[in-house]
Amino acid sequence: MDVSTTLWVLTIVGLVALIAVDFFIGRKPHDVSIKEAGIWTIVWIVLAVLFGLGLLVFGGGQPSGEFFAGYITEKSLSVDNLFVFVLIMAKFSVPSQYQQRVLMVGVLIALVLRAIFIAAGAAILSSFAWVFYIFGAFLIYTAWKLIQEARADEPEEEYEENRLLKAVEKRFGVADRYHGTKLWIEQNGKRVMTPMLVVMLAIGTTDVLFALDSIPAIFGLTQDPYIVFTANAFALMGLRQLYFLIGGLLKKLVHLSYGLSVILGFIGVKLVLHALHESGVHVPEISIPVSLGVICAVLIVTTITSLMASKKQAAAEAAQKETEGTSKDSIEA
């Protein structure tokens, strides 16, 4: 898809305007209700669908299909980010009324960092086609690692600050408590960061780790930097509302890791086949409609089986508690 500089500028300006509106509406710290989160989640999904339909009208079926496949993939991988966001919020004891501000700025930091990753990835792929082999192998390895972690069934880990964040904290110092939405304060004659700024940086920089698999994944669906960027932007900008909407349902998505591993493995194979094709080897390539169908089917099946397994587990736990209660009453009698 041939994208002019004007279109790039208009797209970025449009995204900035949407972000500004979102920030203006939610500028006052408050607890986000399920209704508010649901409305804004629908708004961002509708905007993404309209953008994809715009690509269909002005760019054709190929760019539109690539966008929707990339958007759905990035959205599903972003849901996995929410598990870590929950740990970060707990680690820094973020007051509920400030969580939406933390997520908004944290996601903006993540979007800027991802834009850098996308630009670098596009430049590398345009110059070195063999990088597709590396991306494909990495995604297949990541898929296997996800399965191993899911089967390990280890207890929930506590969030551990990365080295960059620790270095920043050591350099500037951190206040001992939150000061509203302030990012910097004067303490003992020294300008120090507040925990609010620290947790924003934590969310933004932690997302970079997730970008290590999500960026290669979407480049496996399209090599158009414009589509890669916009799919990431729409997926990330709706992430804040999704956090409040399904925060309580995250633990019920017990098979999410398996679904994501299948998607990453599938895209990894697609990348390897594409690399072989570029090298002159006659192998079948996986089309965008097939990719979109597989991704949607995996997510639907994963969600259904997760909810069924969670319901079964809840029933088993309830039955066990009832049995334990009956046994205790018998002993007392």
Secondary structure, 3 states (H helix, E strand, C coil): CCCCHHHHHHHHHHHHHHHHHHHHHCCCCCCCCHHHHHHHHHHHHHHHHHHHHHHHHHHCHHHHHHHHHHHHHHHHHHHHHHHHHHHHHHHCCCCHHHHHHHHHHHHHHHHHHHHHHHHHHHHHHHHCCCHHHHHHHHHHHHHHHHHHHHHHCCCCCCCCCCHHHHHHHHHHCECCCCCCCCCEEEECCEEEECHHHHHHHHHHHHHHHHHHHHHHHHHCCCCCHHHHHHHHHHHHHCHHHHHHHHHHHHHHCCCHHHHHHHHHHHHHHHHHHHHHHHCCCCCCCCCHHHHHHHHHHHHHHHHHHHHHHHHHHHHHHHHHHHHHHHHHHHHHC
